[in-house]
Amino acid sequence: MPLDVSALAKTFIASLLPGVEGRYAVVIGVKLGLPLQAAVASSLAGVALLSLALPILLAWGEALAENLAERGGLLARLASLYFRYAGSARRRAEPFVRRYGFLGLVFFVSIPFPATGIWTGSLAAHLLGVERRLAHAALLLGGALSVGIMVATGQVYSSVAG
């Protein structure tokens, strides 16, 4: 039976979204009718892309936000939202990263709870000065573990059945 390319693409795109990421994209893929292996593969492809791209993009994004903050008006309010979220991400992840380093970041990213994951972990790693190559590795490993946690605990099928 051929794979539904549209479902693969939707699963991949979902895995890139903040709050969804690979851990919930795998559920979406199964719900769209993909076999578990295909849903996991598509989700992990998104995890890999986010893990590599976000640490690089955040350096650029922070500089942009600083520039926007100086301009005033709506752009300054947008920058303020970014800085507020960044501070919150730092406060949530800092205890894990400061105490356990690389493994703390992996753990923080892998926990399938709101306000954790690759997006927040990447921002926290950037703000806490984690070396970029270590951030890439921790985000990739943590993101893959979060997908594995969803599959291993049966959340994929219980979410689809419910």
N, C-alpha and C positions, 0 to 999 in steps of 0.2 A: 504494500500500500504506500503510495507516494506521500511525502510530507506536505502539509499545507504551508506553502511559502509565506502566505499572508499571516498565518498564526505565528510562524517563526519570527517574522519581522515585528509583529506586534509585541511578542514576548521580549525580543531584543530591545525595542524602543522603551518598553515598560521598565526594563532593567536599568535604564539610564536615568530614570526620573527620581528626584529626591523623594524620600519617603517610601518608595516602592523598591527600587534597586533589585538586585538578583534574588533576594530572599522571597519577595512577594511576586516577582515576575514569573518564577517557576510555577507558582499556583495559577497565575493567569494563563500560562502556556498550557497547563494540563486542562484547565477549564475550557480553553479554546479547542481542545481535542488532540493536542500533541501527545505523543508517547512521553513518558517521564524522562527518558534519556534525551530526547530532542529538546524538551522544555529546559532541562538542566543545562544542556550545551549552549542553548541560546542565551539563557540567563548568565552563564559564566562568561560568555563572550562580552556581554555588557559590563560585567564586573571587571574584566580585564581592561576594557577601554577606559572605564572610569578611573581605575587604579593607576593607569598610566597618564591620563590626560589631566585629571583634576589638580594634582600637585603642581603641575606646570602652569595651568590656567589661573590658579589662585594667586600666584605672584603678580601676574598681570592684572587680575581683578582687584586686588588690594590697592595697587597704584592708581587704577581708574577710580575707585571709590574715594581715595584721598583727594584726587583732583576734583571729583564731583562735589565733595563736601565743601570745597572752597568757593563754589559758584553760587550757592544759595538756591532758594526756591525748591521746586519739586525734586530736582536732581540731588540737592543736599539732603532732602528727606529720604530719598532712596539710599543714599550713602549711609545715612544714619541707621536705617533698617539693617543694612549689611553689617555695620559695626556692632549693633546690638546682638544680632544673631552670632556674629563671630565671638563676642564676649561670652555668650551663653555656651557656645560649643567648647570654648576653651575651659570654662568652669566645669562642664560635665566630664570632659576627657582628661583634664590635667591630673586628677588623682591616679588614674590608671597609668598614664604615660610617665609621670614623675616617679612613681613607685616601681613599676615593672618594665619601663622602657618599651622596647620593640614589642614584647609579648603583651604588654598592657594595651598598646594601640591595636594589636590583633584582636585581643579580647573585646575591647570597646566596639570595634567595627563588627565583630561577629555576633554580638548580642542582638537577637531579632526583636528589639523594642523600638518604639518611636524615639526619634532624636538621637539615634545611634546609627551606625552604618558608614558607608564609604564617603558620602557627602560631608557629614559632620566630622568624621574621622580625618578626612583630608584637610578640612579647614583647621581642625585642632592641631594636626601635625604641623601645618604651616605656621600657625601662631606660636606653637611651642618650640619651633626651631628644629624639628626632626629632620635629619639629613634626607634629601629627596629620594635617594635610591632606597633607603630604609623605609620611607613612607610608601613608596610604590609597592615594595614587597609586603609590608604589613597590611596595606589596604587590599591587595590581591588575596593574600592568605585569609584575612578576616572576612572579606566578601565571599570567598569560596566556602569558608566554614559556615557562614550564615545560611547559604543555600543548602549545605549539607545538614545543618540543624533542622531546617524546615522539612527536608525529605526524611531524615532519620526519626524525627518525632511524629511523623505522620500528619503534619500540618498541611501538607499538600493535598492529601486526599480528604481530610476532615473538612478543609475549607471548601473543596469542590462539592462534597456531599451535602454540606450544610447550606 
